[in-house]
Amino acid sequence: MQKTNKNIARDFLELIGKGKIEEAFKNYLANDFKHHNPFFKGDSNSLKLAMNEDALNNPQKELNILRVLADGEFVVVHSQVKQNPSDYGFVFVHILKFKDRKIVELWDLGQEVPQ
């Protein structure tokens, strides 16, 4: 059975949360992937480098997916990320655009969880 875009989005982010960056990118990103974030160059390589560095610096990272919504070629994932068990963390919304079961674009918005 073929995975849905919702399943792919969930798998992609869960792999990232576990530090399996190479696997996530290899399996789920399109060759012409674009990342829409003013702090990154916009390509998969700059995002991959930052995610690998974050995984090395935060080996106890926890990602908890709260909801996954789909609308056509778009999937929205609402999650909480904690860098370690004592961290209050951030809440994120990732918007992923799909083409042919591959992620072609990604937008991400985050908000720190207040104490």
N, C-alpha and C positions, 0 to 999 in steps of 0.2 A: 504494500500500500504506500502511495506517495505521501510524503509529509506535506501538511498545509503550510502556508506562509506563517501562520500563528505558531506552529510547531517549530519551524525554522528559526523564527525570531527568538523564541524561548531558548532553544538549544544554543544558538549563537551567544546570547548573553550569559547563559549558565556556564558555558565553556570559558568565556572571558572571566567570569567571576572566580572560576577555579584555576585561573592562570594558564589555561590551555589556548593561548592566543594564536599560535601557528595553526592549530587544528581548526579553530573557529574561522579564521580568515580563509584557509584553504578550502574548507567545505562550503562556506556560505556567502562569500563576497564575490561579486562580479568583477571582471577585469577592469571595467571602467568605473569602479566605485568612487563616489564622492562623499566626503564628510563635511557637513555644514556646521562649522564651529569656528568662531573668530580666533581661537587660540591654537588652531592647527592649520597646516598648509592646505588641507582639503583632500589629500590622497590617502590611499590605504597604508602606504609605507610610514608616513609620519604618525598616523594613528597607531599602527602596530608597534612602533618604537616606544611611544608613550605608554601603551598598555603593558608591554613587556617590562618596562622600567617600574611601573606601578605594581605589577605582580611580584617583582623581585623585592621591592621595598615594603610590601604589605602581604606577606605570606599567609596571614590569618584573615584575609578579606572574606567577608560574607555578603552574598547577594541574595536577596529575598524578592522574588517576583510576586507582586501584589495583584496585578491584573494584566490581561492581554486582550486588546480589542482589535478587530480587523474591519477594514472597509475597502473593498476592492484590492488594489495593488499596495495599499498602505496597512501597516500594523503598528499599533501603539502599545508600548510596554511601560507600565508603571512599576517601579521597583525601589527598594531601599538597599543601599550599600553601606556597609560598615568596614572600615579598614582593619579593625581589630575588635575583639569582644567588648571592650570598655568604651568604644567610640559610639557617640550618638548617631553618627553617620549623615548621609545625604539621601534625599528622595530624588529619583530621576524619572524623567519621561523621555523615552527613546521613540522616535518616529522613524520607521524603516520603510523604504519604498522598494518594492520587488519587481523584477522582470525575469520571467522564465525560472522561477524558484531560487533566484539569487538576489542578494541585497545589493541594490544599485546606488541608493542614497541613504544617509543617516543624519538625523538631527537629534541633538540631545540638550535637555534642559535640566538643571539641577538646583536644588534648594537644600541648604544645611538644616538638619533637624535641630531645633533649639533645645537647650537644656531645660 
